[in-house]
Amino acid sequence: GIDLARIDDAPEETAKIRAELAVPEGHTLIGNVAALADHKGQRYLIEAIPAILAEQPEVTFVIVGEGELEGELKAQAEALGVSARVRFTGFRTDVPTLLKAFDLFVMPSHMEGLGTSVLDALAARLPVVGTEAGGMPEILIEGETGLVSPIKDGASLGRNVLRLLGDPDLAQRLALAGRARVESMFSTDSMVEGTLALYRRLLTESR
């Protein structure tokens, strides 16, 4: 479970963050937070960017994290001609504040455990595009709490991002439903209550 207070109590510094990242006025800010490692799949997000910008040119992307693939990912963005629209922040200690400055969150992993970055994003009331990796489909119910793409499919990620950019009402509905799902199933409090309920049931059955 995640600590919702960690997200809720974080300061909102959207203007400051956007200025720091040199996000142009009026741009949508799409973010990813993860180690820059192969299984996190940032290459598939970058692969999707040209198609996204072709339909929605006023978009800036930010990739938060550090790792061995940083140079490779930057080279990929350069080769695709989109490096001017991608910000690499490195490791940050203010992720909850960053999340509050994003407009949309993308998690393109092709291997994953549960995907706590997705939980954090939903807790921050962000619409999320994820993949079928690991436990993400338990968090992102397609069309209800998020949009889900197959793994290693940049084209699908791009289509889902464009779908949310083109339908603000859907994006808001998914974001609010995602927050509710985190509160009911994936918060620290719900985890503790679920564990206690299991212990109580086992104790009752053993009598």
Backbone as CSV, one residue per row, in Angstrom:
resi,resn,N_x,N_y,N_z,CA_x,CA_y,CA_z,C_x,C_y,C_z
1,GLY,0.814,-1.200,0.000,0.000,0.000,0.000,0.853,1.257,0.000
2,ILE,0.310,2.350,-0.497,1.051,3.606,-0.495,0.435,4.570,0.505
3,ASP,1.261,5.499,0.965,0.846,6.508,1.927,0.225,7.672,1.157
4,LEU,-1.087,7.773,1.186,-1.764,8.834,0.442,-1.366,10.218,0.934
5,ALA,-1.060,10.324,2.224,-0.680,11.632,2.769,0.601,12.152,2.125
6,ARG,1.476,11.219,1.715,2.724,11.632,1.056,2.419,12.411,-0.225
7,ILE,1.361,12.016,-0.913,0.950,12.720,-2.121,0.117,13.953,-1.763
8,ASP,-0.881,13.760,-0.924,-1.819,14.834,-0.621,-1.143,16.031,0.034
9,ASP,-0.155,15.767,0.888,0.469,16.854,1.638,1.635,17.513,0.905
10,ALA,2.006,16.989,-0.242,3.099,17.582,-1.011,2.683,18.950,-1.538
11,PRO,3.592,19.906,-1.547,3.226,21.234,-2.053,2.924,21.215,-3.542
12,GLU,1.983,22.044,-3.944,1.687,22.213,-5.363,2.505,23.392,-5.885
13,GLU,3.433,23.090,-6.776,4.333,24.118,-7.305,4.373,24.024,-8.833
14,THR,3.180,23.938,-9.415,3.092,23.706,-10.852,3.829,24.767,-11.660
15,ALA,3.598,26.017,-11.354,4.245,27.095,-12.124,5.759,27.010,-11.993
16,LYS,6.237,26.746,-10.783,7.677,26.645,-10.552,8.276,25.468,-11.309
17,ILE,7.616,24.314,-11.259,8.118,23.119,-11.942,8.124,23.334,-13.452
18,ARG,7.051,23.874,-13.989,6.982,24.108,-15.431,8.053,25.090,-15.886
19,ALA,8.328,26.097,-15.067,9.387,27.051,-15.408,10.749,26.373,-15.361
20,GLU,10.981,25.569,-14.325,12.244,24.850,-14.192,12.492,23.929,-15.381
21,LEU,11.432,23.280,-15.861,11.550,22.341,-16.975,11.431,23.026,-18.337
22,ALA,11.264,24.333,-18.325,11.133,25.110,-19.563,9.994,24.573,-20.436
23,VAL,8.850,24.362,-19.797,7.670,23.899,-20.519,6.992,25.111,-21.148
24,PRO,6.822,25.135,-22.459,6.198,26.295,-23.102,4.778,26.543,-22.602
25,GLU,4.380,27.791,-22.625,3.033,28.180,-22.213,1.997,27.413,-23.021
26,GLY,1.012,26.855,-22.321,-0.072,26.165,-22.984,0.190,24.707,-23.312
27,HIS,1.409,24.214,-23.050,1.719,22.820,-23.357,1.147,21.881,-22.295
28,THR,0.710,20.719,-22.745,0.379,19.612,-21.853,1.673,18.947,-21.421
29,LEU,1.774,18.625,-20.130,2.990,18.001,-19.600,2.704,16.540,-19.283
30,ILE,3.381,15.662,-20.006,3.212,14.216,-19.836,4.449,13.664,-19.157
31,GLY,4.251,12.915,-18.066,5.386,12.466,-17.278,5.489,10.965,-17.103
32,ASN,6.707,10.543,-16.792,7.014,9.165,-16.409,7.999,9.234,-15.267
33,VAL,7.828,8.387,-14.266,8.758,8.314,-13.139,9.174,6.867,-12.965
34,ALA,10.452,6.581,-13.180,10.949,5.206,-13.047,12.458,5.211,-13.246
35,ALA,13.100,4.156,-12.764,14.517,3.975,-13.065,14.688,3.846,-14.576
36,LEU,15.781,4.385,-15.091,16.048,4.299,-16.525,16.712,2.959,-16.816
37,ALA,15.874,1.929,-16.775,16.312,0.547,-16.961,15.431,-0.101,-18.019
38,ASP,15.933,-1.143,-18.650,15.243,-1.737,-19.801,13.803,-2.107,-19.484
39,HIS,13.561,-2.763,-18.344,12.219,-3.278,-18.078,11.189,-2.183,-17.849
40,LYS,11.628,-0.957,-17.602,10.689,0.147,-17.397,10.164,0.706,-18.713
41,GLY,10.814,0.389,-19.817,10.232,0.609,-21.138,10.149,2.038,-21.637
42,GLN,10.963,2.945,-21.097,10.866,4.336,-21.571,11.108,4.453,-23.072
43,ARG,11.846,3.503,-23.646,12.101,3.576,-25.088,10.808,3.523,-25.890
44,TYR,9.790,2.832,-25.371,8.526,2.722,-26.093,7.707,4.010,-25.976
45,LEU,7.857,4.697,-24.860,7.239,6.018,-24.745,7.888,6.992,-25.732
46,ILE,9.218,6.997,-25.784,9.908,7.895,-26.712,9.561,7.542,-28.153
47,GLU,9.438,6.256,-28.421,9.045,5.794,-29.761,7.688,6.363,-30.170
48,ALA,6.814,6.577,-29.203,5.463,7.063,-29.481,5.403,8.571,-29.686
49,ILE,6.424,9.290,-29.280,6.338,10.752,-29.255,6.120,11.378,-30.634
50,PRO,6.821,10.949,-31.696,6.567,11.610,-32.985,5.106,11.551,-33.421
51,ALA,4.455,10.416,-33.245,3.049,10.298,-33.636,2.153,11.171,-32.762
52,ILE,2.491,11.259,-31.477,1.707,12.111,-30.577,1.827,13.572,-31.008
53,LEU,3.063,14.012,-31.266,3.288,15.413,-31.632,2.694,15.749,-32.998
54,ALA,2.594,14.752,-33.866,2.004,15.002,-35.184,0.547,15.431,-35.068
55,GLU,-0.156,14.913,-34.043,-1.560,15.259,-33.851,-1.774,16.309,-32.765
56,GLN,-0.896,16.303,-31.770,-1.013,17.240,-30.653,0.357,17.897,-30.445
57,PRO,0.673,18.934,-31.206,2.026,19.495,-31.173,2.391,20.216,-29.881
58,GLU,1.407,20.647,-29.106,1.716,21.405,-27.891,1.805,20.478,-26.681
59,VAL,2.792,19.602,-26.709,3.007,18.631,-25.633,4.493,18.584,-25.301
60,THR,4.799,18.544,-24.019,6.164,18.343,-23.545,6.178,17.103,-22.657
61,PHE,7.257,16.335,-22.733,7.398,15.094,-21.980,8.518,15.238,-20.952
62,VAL,8.334,14.634,-19.793,9.387,14.632,-18.778,9.572,13.213,-18.258
63,ILE,10.812,12.773,-18.238,11.173,11.445,-17.742,12.021,11.640,-16.492
64,VAL,11.490,11.182,-15.376,12.120,11.391,-14.071,12.773,10.094,-13.613
65,GLY,14.066,10.139,-13.319,14.775,8.965,-12.838,16.191,8.936,-13.376
66,GLU,16.955,8.019,-12.844,18.319,7.837,-13.314,18.564,6.357,-13.576
67,GLY,19.586,6.058,-14.358,19.898,4.666,-14.645,20.810,4.530,-15.837
68,GLU,21.150,3.277,-16.122,22.169,2.996,-17.132,21.728,3.332,-18.554
69,LEU,20.426,3.501,-18.782,19.962,3.763,-20.140,19.793,5.250,-20.453
70,GLU,20.213,6.114,-19.563,19.987,7.544,-19.786,20.565,8.010,-21.126
71,GLY,21.827,7.670,-21.384,22.457,8.088,-22.623,21.759,7.524,-23.850
72,GLU,21.366,6.261,-23.765,20.691,5.606,-24.888,19.330,6.238,-25.169
73,LEU,18.596,6.564,-24.111,17.276,7.171,-24.283,17.391,8.581,-24.857
74,LYS,18.378,9.325,-24.404,18.583,10.662,-24.961,18.969,10.577,-26.435
75,ALA,19.792,9.589,-26.774,20.189,9.403,-28.175,18.977,9.022,-29.026
76,GLN,18.094,8.201,-28.482,16.884,7.818,-29.209,16.015,9.045,-29.484
77,ALA,15.830,9.887,-28.474,15.033,11.097,-28.656,15.662,12.012,-29.706
78,GLU,16.976,12.092,-29.691,17.691,12.909,-30.679,17.493,12.344,-32.082
79,ALA,17.629,11.034,-32.218,17.497,10.394,-33.529,16.092,10.553,-34.100
80,LEU,15.088,10.594,-33.230,13.703,10.751,-33.676,13.312,12.212,-33.870
81,GLY,14.229,13.110,-33.555,13.963,14.530,-33.738,13.028,15.132,-32.707
82,VAL,12.959,14.518,-31.507,12.026,15.011,-30.488,12.732,15.434,-29.202
83,SER,14.046,15.513,-29.225,14.782,15.801,-27.995,14.409,17.152,-27.389
84,ALA,13.987,18.093,-28.238,13.604,19.411,-27.720,12.323,19.347,-26.894
85,ARG,11.584,18.260,-27.026,10.323,18.121,-26.297,10.406,17.139,-25.134
86,VAL,11.582,16.611,-24.856,11.735,15.624,-23.781,12.713,16.162,-22.739
87,ARG,12.276,16.178,-21.489,13.117,16.620,-20.382,13.522,15.393,-19.563
88,PHE,14.800,15.245,-19.304,15.317,14.207,-18.423,15.776,14.896,-17.145
89,THR,15.124,14.586,-16.029,15.425,15.317,-14.792,16.485,14.647,-13.931
90,GLY,16.786,13.364,-14.191,17.618,12.627,-13.251,16.827,12.284,-12.002
91,PHE,17.529,11.841,-10.979,16.884,11.459,-9.713,16.308,12.692,-9.027
92,ARG,15.089,12.576,-8.516,14.445,13.679,-7.801,13.887,13.178,-6.482
93,THR,13.937,14.055,-5.480,13.368,13.726,-4.170,11.978,14.334,-4.000
94,ASP,11.515,15.084,-4.991,10.230,15.784,-4.881,9.190,15.216,-5.849
95,VAL,9.175,13.897,-5.982,8.272,13.272,-6.952,6.802,13.635,-6.708
96,PRO,6.279,13.622,-5.485,4.871,13.996,-5.315,4.552,15.397,-5.840
97,THR,5.467,16.334,-5.644,5.265,17.685,-6.166,5.327,17.691,-7.688
98,LEU,6.244,16.915,-8.260,6.318,16.799,-9.710,5.024,16.227,-10.277
99,LEU,4.500,15.186,-9.645,3.265,14.570,-10.127,2.135,15.590,-10.203
100,LYS,2.075,16.470,-9.234,1.008,17.472,-9.220,1.153,18.488,-10.346
101,ALA,2.330,18.549,-10.944,2.554,19.454,-12.071,2.300,18.782,-13.418
102,PHE,2.165,17.446,-13.427,1.901,16.723,-14.670,0.417,16.826,-15.034
103,ASP,0.143,16.635,-16.318,-1.235,16.545,-16.796,-1.642,15.104,-17.095
104,LEU,-0.664,14.258,-17.358,-0.922,12.866,-17.733,0.316,12.055,-17.392
105,PHE,0.117,10.786,-17.027,1.226,9.920,-16.629,1.238,8.682,-17.517
106,VAL,2.439,8.298,-17.955,2.583,7.100,-18.786,3.581,6.159,-18.136
107,MET,3.188,4.882,-17.991,4.084,3.856,-17.455,4.228,2.763,-18.506
108,PRO,5.334,2.763,-19.288,5.463,1.865,-20.432,6.220,0.573,-20.159
109,SER,6.263,0.118,-18.903,7.054,-1.058,-18.522,6.664,-2.297,-19.324
110,HIS,7.664,-3.170,-19.573,7.337,-4.483,-20.137,7.552,-5.602,-19.122
111,MET,8.149,-5.267,-17.967,8.176,-6.151,-16.795,7.953,-5.267,-15.584
112,GLU,7.163,-5.743,-14.631,6.822,-4.908,-13.495,6.411,-5.791,-12.337
113,GLY,6.546,-5.256,-11.118,5.990,-5.928,-9.961,4.525,-5.517,-9.876
114,LEU,4.245,-4.597,-8.956,2.903,-4.040,-8.884,2.824,-2.764,-9.713
115,GLY,3.812,-1.885,-9.543,3.801,-0.611,-10.244,3.376,0.519,-9.326
116,THR,4.169,0.743,-8.264,3.773,1.749,-7.284,3.826,3.168,-7.851
117,SER,4.618,3.393,-8.889,4.600,4.720,-9.517,3.234,5.029,-10.109
118,VAL,2.569,4.005,-10.612,1.210,4.175,-11.129,0.260,4.515,-9.986
119,LEU,0.421,3.848,-8.849,-0.413,4.161,-7.687,-0.208,5.600,-7.251
120,ASP,1.039,6.050,-7.229,1.322,7.439,-6.861,0.649,8.404,-7.839
121,ALA,0.741,8.098,-9.132,0.138,8.975,-10.135,-1.379,9.038,-9.979
122,LEU,-2.006,7.894,-9.754,-3.453,7.879,-9.546,-3.820,8.600,-8.255
123,ALA,-3.001,8.446,-7.224,-3.261,9.152,-5.971,-3.216,10.658,-6.174
124,ALA,-2.387,11.094,-7.136,-2.299,12.517,-7.467,-3.385,12.949,-8.450
125,ARG,-4.332,12.045,-8.705,-5.482,12.312,-9.586,-5.055,12.598,-11.027
126,LEU,-4.111,11.815,-11.508,-3.674,11.928,-12.896,-4.308,10.826,-13.744
127,PRO,-4.694,11.128,-14.968,-5.056,10.054,-15.902,-3.790,9.296,-16.277
128,VAL,-3.889,7.977,-16.395,-2.708,7.138,-16.598,-2.888,6.221,-17.801
129,VAL,-1.833,6.146,-18.609,-1.704,5.120,-19.642,-0.629,4.162,-19.172
130,GLY,-0.976,2.883,-19.063,-0.020,1.878,-18.629,0.028,0.716,-19.602
131,THR,0.601,-0.381,-19.141,0.710,-1.577,-19.980,0.178,-2.794,-19.217
132,GLU,0.240,-3.939,-19.881,-0.235,-5.182,-19.284,0.816,-5.839,-18.392
133,ALA,1.909,-5.159,-18.125,3.005,-5.762,-17.360,2.660,-5.908,-15.881
134,GLY,3.049,-7.046,-15.311,2.959,-7.266,-13.870,1.579,-7.016,-13.309
135,GLY,1.536,-6.268,-12.202,0.268,-6.008,-11.528,-0.477,-4.799,-12.039
136,MET,0.036,-4.151,-13.077,-0.645,-2.932,-13.540,-2.103,-3.149,-13.927
137,PRO,-2.460,-4.276,-14.585,-3.876,-4.464,-14.914,-4.780,-4.609,-13.691
138,GLU,-4.200,-4.902,-12.519,-5.001,-4.920,-11.300,-5.320,-3.506,-10.835
139,ILE,-4.486,-2.560,-11.230,-4.676,-1.164,-10.848,-5.462,-0.428,-11.917
140,LEU,-5.053,-0.615,-13.172,-5.652,0.090,-14.297,-6.685,-0.811,-14.971
141,ILE,-7.929,-0.589,-14.651,-9.013,-1.306,-15.302,-9.337,-0.561,-16.594
142,GLU,-9.132,-1.229,-17.716,-9.250,-0.581,-19.018,-10.564,0.183,-19.172
143,GLY,-10.425,1.475,-19.462,-11.591,2.314,-19.670,-12.307,2.744,-18.414
144,GLU,-11.832,2.276,-17.253,-12.477,2.636,-15.989,-11.545,3.449,-15.091
145,THR,-10.321,2.938,-14.892,-9.364,3.674,-14.057,-8.089,4.013,-14.820
146,GLY,-8.034,3.679,-16.092,-6.872,3.992,-16.914,-7.009,3.364,-18.280
147,LEU,-6.010,3.576,-19.113,-5.957,2.925,-20.420,-4.728,2.026,-20.447
148,VAL,-4.875,0.840,-21.024,-3.833,-0.187,-20.959,-3.407,-0.597,-22.362
149,SER,-2.104,-0.593,-22.599,-1.527,-1.007,-23.876,-0.784,-2.326,-23.719
150,PRO,-0.622,-3.074,-24.796,0.252,-4.245,-24.748,1.694,-3.807,-24.451
151,ILE,2.483,-4.727,-23.932,3.883,-4.392,-23.656,4.641,-4.199,-24.971
152,LYS,5.676,-3.380,-24.904,6.591,-3.134,-26.031,5.850,-2.661,-27.278
153,ASP,4.840,-1.828,-27.082,4.017,-1.379,-28.198,3.896,0.143,-28.155
154,GLY,4.889,0.816,-28.718,4.891,2.269,-28.711,3.717,2.859,-29.456
155,ALA,3.292,2.211,-30.535,2.166,2.719,-31.312,0.888,2.743,-30.482
156,SER,0.661,1.678,-29.707,-0.524,1.628,-28.853,-0.450,2.665,-27.744
157,LEU,0.718,2.828,-27.147,0.888,3.866,-26.129,0.521,5.227,-26.710
158,GLY,1.007,5.489,-27.925,0.717,6.766,-28.558,-0.766,6.970,-28.794
159,ARG,-1.440,5.921,-29.260,-2.886,6.030,-29.501,-3.645,6.305,-28.212
160,ASN,-3.248,5.651,-27.137,-3.940,5.852,-25.868,-3.679,7.249,-25.309
161,VAL,-2.457,7.725,-25.459,-2.161,9.097,-25.029,-3.011,10.079,-25.828
162,LEU,-3.055,9.896,-27.136,-3.855,10.793,-27.976,-5.335,10.718,-27.630
163,ARG,-5.798,9.534,-27.282,-7.207,9.398,-26.888,-7.516,10.265,-25.667
164,LEU,-6.623,10.267,-24.691,-6.852,11.074,-23.497,-6.671,12.558,-23.785
165,LEU,-5.697,12.893,-24.609,-5.503,14.304,-24.949,-6.703,14.859,-25.708
166,GLY,-7.351,14.011,-26.479,-8.491,14.446,-27.268,-9.814,14.372,-26.553
167,ASP,-9.829,13.808,-25.353,-11.087,13.626,-24.619,-10.873,13.984,-23.145
168,PRO,-10.835,15.284,-22.820,-10.593,15.699,-21.432,-11.592,15.129,-20.437
169,ASP,-12.845,14.939,-20.868,-13.847,14.384,-19.943,-13.484,12.951,-19.552
170,LEU,-13.051,12.157,-20.531,-12.610,10.792,-20.237,-11.400,10.814,-19.324
171,ALA,-10.437,11.687,-19.619,-9.228,11.771,-18.794,-9.576,12.084,-17.343
172,GLN,-10.491,13.020,-17.136,-10.869,13.378,-15.771,-11.607,12.234,-15.085
173,ARG,-12.490,11.568,-15.822,-13.244,10.458,-15.229,-12.316,9.330,-14.797
174,LEU,-11.345,8.997,-15.650,-10.389,7.947,-15.301,-9.548,8.350,-14.098
175,ALA,-9.137,9.614,-14.069,-8.305,10.087,-12.960,-9.035,9.987,-11.629
176,LEU,-10.283,10.410,-11.603,-11.049,10.367,-10.357,-11.350,8.931,-9.938
177,ALA,-11.680,8.078,-10.904,-11.931,6.675,-10.583,-10.654,5.984,-10.131
178,GLY,-9.524,6.366,-10.724,-8.241,5.799,-10.316,-7.899,6.157,-8.887
179,ARG,-8.131,7.416,-8.524,-7.888,7.833,-7.142,-8.766,7.030,-6.178
180,ALA,-10.028,6.856,-6.527,-10.936,6.102,-5.666,-10.473,4.659,-5.514
181,ARG,-9.967,4.057,-6.590,-9.503,2.673,-6.519,-8.274,2.557,-5.612
182,VAL,-7.375,3.522,-5.706,-6.203,3.505,-4.824,-6.638,3.631,-3.371
183,GLU,-7.567,4.541,-3.103,-8.034,4.719,-1.726,-8.636,3.435,-1.175
184,SER,-9.425,2.747,-1.996,-10.169,1.584,-1.489,-9.338,0.308,-1.457
185,MET,-8.316,0.197,-2.314,-7.618,-1.081,-2.440,-6.107,-1.030,-2.244
186,PHE,-5.483,0.130,-2.439,-4.026,0.159,-2.481,-3.382,1.167,-1.542
187,SER,-4.157,1.755,-0.636,-3.567,2.672,0.334,-2.986,1.878,1.501
188,THR,-2.143,2.531,2.269,-1.588,1.892,3.471,-2.707,1.455,4.403
189,ASP,-3.698,2.332,4.591,-4.807,2.012,5.493,-5.574,0.788,5.002
190,SER,-5.862,0.727,3.698,-6.622,-0.418,3.186,-5.803,-1.695,3.271
191,MET,-4.475,-1.597,3.085,-3.616,-2.765,3.213,-3.636,-3.295,4.645
192,VAL,-3.520,-2.385,5.621,-3.538,-2.784,7.035,-4.874,-3.425,7.380
193,GLU,-5.975,-2.795,6.955,-7.301,-3.330,7.259,-7.506,-4.695,6.604
194,GLY,-7.024,-4.846,5.387,-7.156,-6.127,4.708,-6.368,-7.228,5.406
195,THR,-5.163,-6.885,5.868,-4.337,-7.861,6.574,-4.978,-8.257,7.897
196,LEU,-5.484,-7.271,8.640,-6.154,-7.564,9.903,-7.397,-8.421,9.688
197,ALA,-8.132,-8.126,8.628,-9.340,-8.911,8.338,-8.989,-10.364,8.050
198,LEU,-7.888,-10.577,7.350,-7.442,-11.942,7.068,-7.070,-12.658,8.361
199,TYR,-6.310,-11.976,9.231,-5.934,-12.585,10.511,-7.178,-12.939,11.326
200,ARG,-8.166,-12.025,11.360,-9.381,-12.285,12.135,-10.116,-13.508,11.591
201,ARG,-10.178,-13.596,10.250,-10.877,-14.735,9.640,-10.163,-16.049,9.972
202,LEU,-8.824,-16.041,9.886,-8.056,-17.254,10.157,-8.193,-17.664,11.617
203,LEU,-8.189,-16.681,12.516,-8.347,-16.985,13.927,-9.743,-17.574,14.214
204,THR,-10.750,-17.018,13.548,-12.108,-17.521,13.734,-12.230,-18.948,13.220
205,GLU,-11.633,-19.225,12.064,-11.727,-20.548,11.472,-10.960,-21.599,12.270
206,SER,-9.935,-21.141,13.018,-9.102,-22.106,13.740,-9.713,-22.484,15.092
207,ARG,-10.751,-21.800,15.501,-11.368,-22.084,16.806,-12.271,-23.312,16.738
